[in-house]
């Protein structure tokens, strides 16, 4: 990605600087959980190499699901074709999507936003599989009320050690559009 290329250039430019690079293949708070794990390790006195190792290990403990309110933005960004957008819009389909290995993958399709949110919670529960501690983040694009309610619910449901409400960045938001809701978690670390 452009971000990785910029980081590589910075490392080459500042050869004596202690810089380590990780391609997280994640966005928003899913990536934030990796950063927080490394930051906690650093605060406890871990070396740069130890922090990098912890961040890399965190990847296997993290998942992220999201649902978009409309398929318009995924289509405009080239993520889905015109036929899928047309059929999805006509049938009011809400795809539940996952970021897996840096790619957006459709996991499930449902008819309403409430069913899509319920499906995300079920998927997170299955993925967590009783592992503790659990950290949850709900992030959104112009859906703060719904996001706040979802965060409160999931923090209680999963007895989360940490709950973070966040926003979709403008870059990510341009691809998913307003009304997007997402759940990221880190479990067992």
KEKE-3310 file (N, C-alpha, C; in steps of 0.2 Angstrom, whole numbers, plus 5000, padded with zeros to 4 digits):
npx = (5004:5001:5004:5013:5023:5027:5032:5043:5051:5054:5061:5072:5077:5080:5091:5098:5088:5077:5066:5053:5043:5027:5015:4999:4987:4975:4962:4956:4950:4953:4966:4970:4970:4981:4991:4989:4991:5005:5009:5006:5015:5027:5026:5027:5040:5046:5057:5060:5060:5053:5040:5036:5035:5025:5014:5013:5009:4997:4989:4983:4973:4963:4949:4937:4921:4909:4895:4887:4876:4872:4875:4880:4892:4902:4901:4905:4918:4923:4923:4912:4902:4891:4879:4878:4876:4864:4855:4857:4852:4839:4833:4835:4847:4858:4875:4885:4901:4919:4935:4949:4964:4968:4959:4942:4929:4914:4903:4890:4873:4859:4842:4839:4846:4846:4846:4858:4867:4864:4869:4883:4886:4884:4894:4906:4904:4906:4919:4926:4925:4925:4937:4948:4957:4944:4943:4933:4928:4917:4915:4910:4901:4895:4884:4882:4873:4867:4879:4884:4875:4877:4890:4888:4880:4888:4900:4894:4889:4900:4908:4918:4934:4938:4931:4929:4923:4923:4927:4924:4937:4940:4945:4942:4929:4924:4924:4914:4903:4890:4882:4888:4892:4903:4911:4925:4937:4948:4953:4959:4971)
npy = (4994:5012:5018:5008:5009:5022:5022:5013:5021:5031:5024:5020:5033:5038:5030:5027:5028:5021:5011:5001:4991:4986:4977:4978:4975:4979:4991:5006:5004:4990:4989:4998:4991:4982:4992:4997:4986:4984:4997:4995:4986:4992:5002:4994:4992:4985:4980:4988:4978:4968:4974:4975:4961:4957:4965:4959:4946:4950:4951:4939:4938:4946:4953:4959:4966:4973:4983:4990:5004:5007:5001:5009:5017:5007:5002:5013:5014:5004:4991:4982:4976:4984:4976:4968:4979:4984:4973:4971:4983:4984:4973:4977:4972:4970:4968:4958:4961:4957:4961:4952:4946:4958:4961:4964:4954:4946:4940:4937:4939:4949:4955:4967:4981:4979:4965:4963:4969:4960:4949:4952:4952:4939:4933:4938:4933:4919:4919:4924:4914:4911:4915:4925:4940:4951:4964:4977:4986:4998:5005:5019:5027:5042:5037:5038:5036:5023:5016:5019:5012:4999:4997:4998:4986:4976:4976:4973:4960:4952:4954:4963:4969:4981:4994:5003:5017:5023:5032:5030:5033:5047:5043:5029:5030:5036:5025:5016:5024:5034:5029:5017:5003:4995:4982:4978:4967:4961:4946:4936:4940)
npz = (5000:4999:5011:5017:5008:5010:5023:5022:5014:5023:5033:5026:5023:5035:5042:5054:5063:5075:5068:5064:5053:5050:5040:5043:5037:5041:5046:5055:5071:5072:5068:5078:5089:5088:5089:5102:5110:5107:5113:5126:5130:5127:5137:5148:5148:5137:5123:5107:5097:5104:5106:5092:5090:5098:5093:5080:5084:5090:5079:5075:5085:5082:5075:5063:5058:5047:5042:5029:5025:5013:4996:4987:4989:4990:4977:4970:4973:4967:4973:4972:4958:4946:4944:4955:4964:4960:4961:4975:4981:4976:4983:4995:5002:5015:5016:5027:5030:5031:5035:5030:5029:5023:5014:5008:5012:5009:5021:5025:5020:5023:5026:5033:5042:5056:5057:5051:5060:5071:5066:5064:5078:5082:5074:5079:5092:5090:5084:5095:5105:5119:5123:5133:5139:5133:5121:5114:5100:5093:5078:5067:5054:5054:5062:5076:5087:5085:5085:5098:5106:5101:5106:5120:5122:5117:5125:5137:5134:5130:5141:5141:5143:5139:5130:5116:5108:5091:5076:5059:5048:5036:5024:5024:5026:5014:5005:5011:5016:5023:5038:5040:5051:5062:5070:5079:5087:5100:5106:5119:5122)
capx = (5000:5005:5007:5019:5029:5030:5036:5049:5055:5056:5066:5078:5080:5083:5094:5100:5082:5074:5060:5051:5037:5022:5009:4994:4982:4969:4960:4953:4952:4956:4973:4971:4971:4988:4995:4988:4995:5012:5010:5006:5021:5032:5025:5030:5048:5048:5061:5056:5059:5048:5034:5035:5033:5018:5010:5012:5005:4990:4985:4979:4968:4959:4944:4933:4916:4905:4889:4886:4869:4870:4880:4882:4899:4906:4901:4908:4925:4926:4923:4907:4900:4885:4874:4877:4873:4857:4851:4857:4848:4832:4831:4837:4851:4864:4880:4890:4908:4924:4942:4952:4971:4969:4954:4935:4926:4907:4902:4883:4869:4853:4838:4839:4851:4845:4848:4865:4870:4864:4874:4890:4887:4885:4900:4911:4904:4909:4926:4929:4925:4926:4944:4948:4952:4940:4942:4929:4928:4912:4916:4904:4902:4888:4879:4884:4868:4867:4886:4885:4870:4880:4896:4886:4878:4893:4904:4891:4888:4906:4911:4924:4939:4939:4926:4931:4919:4927:4924:4928:4941:4937:4947:4938:4922:4923:4923:4909:4898:4887:4878:4891:4893:4908:4914:4932:4938:4954:4952:4964:4978)
capy = (5000:5018:5019:5004:5012:5028:5019:5010:5026:5034:5020:5021:5040:5038:5023:5026:5028:5014:5010:4994:4991:4980:4978:4976:4973:4981:4998:5008:5001:4984:4991:5001:4985:4980:4998:4997:4980:4986:5002:4993:4982:4998:5005:4989:4991:4980:4983:4989:4971:4964:4977:4972:4954:4958:4968:4954:4941:4952:4950:4932:4938:4952:4952:4965:4965:4979:4983:4997:5006:5007:4998:5015:5019:5001:5002:5019:5013:4998:4985:4978:4978:4987:4971:4967:4985:4985:4968:4972:4989:4982:4968:4980:4968:4972:4963:4958:4961:4956:4962:4946:4947:4965:4961:4964:4948:4946:4934:4935:4944:4949:4960:4974:4983:4976:4958:4963:4970:4954:4944:4954:4950:4932:4931:4940:4928:4913:4920:4925:4907:4910:4918:4931:4945:4953:4971:4978:4993:4999:5012:5021:5033:5046:5033:5038:5033:5016:5014:5019:5007:4993:4996:4996:4980:4971:4976:4969:4953:4949:4955:4966:4973:4988:4996:5010:5020:5027:5034:5028:5038:5050:5038:5023:5032:5037:5018:5013:5028:5035:5024:5011:5001:4990:4979:4975:4964:4957:4941:4931:4943)
capz = (5000:4999:5018:5018:5004:5013:5029:5019:5012:5029:5036:5021:5023:5042:5043:5061:5068:5077:5065:5062:5049:5050:5036:5047:5033:5045:5047:5060:5078:5072:5068:5084:5094:5087:5092:5109:5112:5107:5117:5133:5131:5128:5144:5153:5147:5131:5118:5100:5094:5108:5104:5086:5090:5101:5088:5075:5087:5091:5073:5075:5090:5080:5069:5061:5054:5046:5038:5026:5025:5006:4992:4983:4990:4988:4970:4967:4975:4963:4977:4969:4952:4945:4944:4963:4968:4958:4965:4982:4982:4975:4988:5002:5006:5019:5017:5032:5027:5035:5033:5031:5025:5020:5008:5011:5010:5011:5025:5025:5017:5027:5023:5037:5046:5063:5056:5050:5067:5075:5062:5066:5085:5082:5071:5084:5098:5087:5084:5102:5107:5126:5125:5137:5139:5126:5120:5109:5098:5088:5075:5063:5049:5055:5065:5083:5092:5084:5087:5106:5108:5100:5110:5126:5121:5116:5130:5142:5131:5130:5147:5138:5148:5136:5125:5113:5102:5087:5070:5052:5045:5030:5018:5024:5025:5007:5002:5014:5016:5030:5041:5042:5058:5062:5077:5080:5093:5101:5111:5121:5122)
cpx = (5004:5008:5013:5025:5032:5034:5043:5054:5058:5062:5072:5081:5083:5086:5096:5094:5079:5067:5059:5044:5033:5017:5004:4988:4975:4968:4957:4955:4954:4964:4975:4973:4978:4993:4994:4991:5003:5014:5010:5012:5027:5032:5027:5037:5050:5052:5057:5055:5053:5041:5032:5032:5026:5013:5008:5008:4998:4986:4980:4973:4963:4955:4940:4927:4912:4900:4888:4878:4867:4876:4883:4890:4904:4907:4905:4916:4928:4926:4917:4905:4893:4879:4873:4874:4866:4853:4851:4852:4841:4829:4833:4842:4857:4869:4884:4897:4913:4931:4946:4959:4971:4964:4947:4932:4919:4906:4895:4879:4862:4849:4838:4845:4851:4848:4855:4869:4870:4868:4881:4891:4888:4892:4906:4910:4907:4916:4930:4930:4927:4933:4943:4955:4949:4941:4938:4929:4922:4914:4911:4906:4895:4883:4880:4879:4868:4874:4887:4881:4874:4886:4893:4884:4883:4898:4901:4891:4894:4911:4918:4928:4940:4934:4928:4926:4923:4923:4928:4931:4938:4939:4943:4931:4920:4921:4916:4903:4895:4883:4881:4893:4898:4909:4920:4933:4945:4952:4957:4971:4977)
cpy = (5006:5020:5015:5007:5018:5027:5017:5016:5030:5030:5020:5028:5041:5032:5022:5026:5022:5013:5003:4995:4985:4981:4974:4973:4974:4988:4999:5005:4994:4984:4994:4996:4983:4986:4998:4992:4982:4992:5000:4989:4987:5001:5001:4988:4987:4984:4984:4982:4967:4967:4975:4965:4954:4960:4963:4948:4943:4951:4944:4933:4944:4950:4958:4964:4972:4978:4990:4998:5006:5004:5003:5016:5013:5000:5007:5018:5007:4991:4980:4980:4981:4982:4970:4973:4985:4980:4969:4978:4987:4978:4971:4975:4972:4967:4964:4957:4960:4958:4956:4947:4953:4965:4961:4958:4948:4939:4932:4941:4944:4955:4967:4975:4980:4969:4958:4964:4964:4949:4945:4951:4943:4930:4933:4935:4922:4914:4921:4918:4906:4913:4924:4934:4947:4961:4972:4985:4993:5006:5013:5026:5036:5041:5032:5035:5026:5013:5013:5013:5000:4992:4994:4989:4974:4971:4972:4961:4949:4950:4958:4970:4980:4989:5003:5011:5024:5028:5031:5034:5041:5045:5032:5024:5034:5031:5015:5017:5029:5030:5017:5009:4995:4988:4976:4973:4962:4953:4937:4934:4950)
cpz = (5000:5006:5019:5014:5007:5020:5027:5017:5018:5033:5032:5022:5030:5045:5050:5066:5069:5074:5063:5059:5049:5045:5040:5043:5037:5044:5053:5067:5077:5072:5075:5090:5094:5090:5099:5113:5113:5112:5124:5134:5132:5135:5149:5152:5141:5126:5112:5097:5098:5106:5097:5086:5093:5096:5082:5078:5088:5085:5073:5081:5088:5075:5068:5056:5053:5041:5035:5025:5017:5002:4987:4983:4988:4980:4967:4968:4971:4967:4975:4963:4952:4946:4952:4966:4966:4961:4972:4984:4981:4980:4995:5006:5009:5020:5023:5029:5033:5032:5035:5026:5021:5014:5012:5008:5013:5015:5025:5022:5021:5024:5027:5040:5053:5062:5055:5056:5071:5072:5064:5073:5085:5079:5076:5090:5096:5087:5091:5105:5114:5128:5129:5138:5133:5126:5114:5107:5093:5085:5069:5059:5050:5057:5073:5088:5091:5087:5095:5109:5107:5104:5117:5127:5121:5122:5136:5140:5132:5136:5145:5143:5145:5131:5122:5107:5098:5080:5064:5050:5038:5024:5018:5023:5018:5003:5005:5015:5023:5032:5042:5049:5058:5070:5076:5087:5094:5107:5113:5122:5126)
residu = (UNK:UNK:UNK:UNK:UNK:UNK:UNK:UNK:UNK:UNK:UNK:UNK:UNK:UNK:UNK:UNK:UNK:UNK:UNK:UNK:UNK:UNK:UNK:UNK:UNK:UNK:UNK:UNK:UNK:UNK:UNK:UNK:UNK:UNK:UNK:UNK:UNK:UNK:UNK:UNK:UNK:UNK:UNK:UNK:UNK:UNK:UNK:UNK:UNK:UNK:UNK:UNK:UNK:UNK:UNK:UNK:UNK:UNK:UNK:UNK:UNK:UNK:UNK:UNK:UNK:UNK:UNK:UNK:UNK:UNK:UNK:UNK:UNK:UNK:UNK:UNK:UNK:UNK:UNK:UNK:UNK:UNK:UNK:UNK:UNK:UNK:UNK:UNK:UNK:UNK:UNK:UNK:UNK:UNK:UNK:UNK:UNK:UNK:UNK:UNK:UNK:UNK:UNK:UNK:UNK:UNK:UNK:UNK:UNK:UNK:UNK:UNK:UNK:UNK:UNK:UNK:UNK:UNK:UNK:UNK:UNK:UNK:UNK:UNK:UNK:UNK:UNK:UNK:UNK:UNK:UNK:UNK:UNK:UNK:UNK:UNK:UNK:UNK:UNK:UNK:UNK:UNK:UNK:UNK:UNK:UNK:UNK:UNK:UNK:UNK:UNK:UNK:UNK:UNK:UNK:UNK:UNK:UNK:UNK:UNK:UNK:UNK:UNK:UNK:UNK:UNK:UNK:UNK:UNK:UNK:UNK:UNK:UNK:UNK:UNK:UNK:UNK:UNK:UNK:UNK:UNK:UNK:UNK:UNK:UNK:UNK:UNK:UNK:UNK)
# end
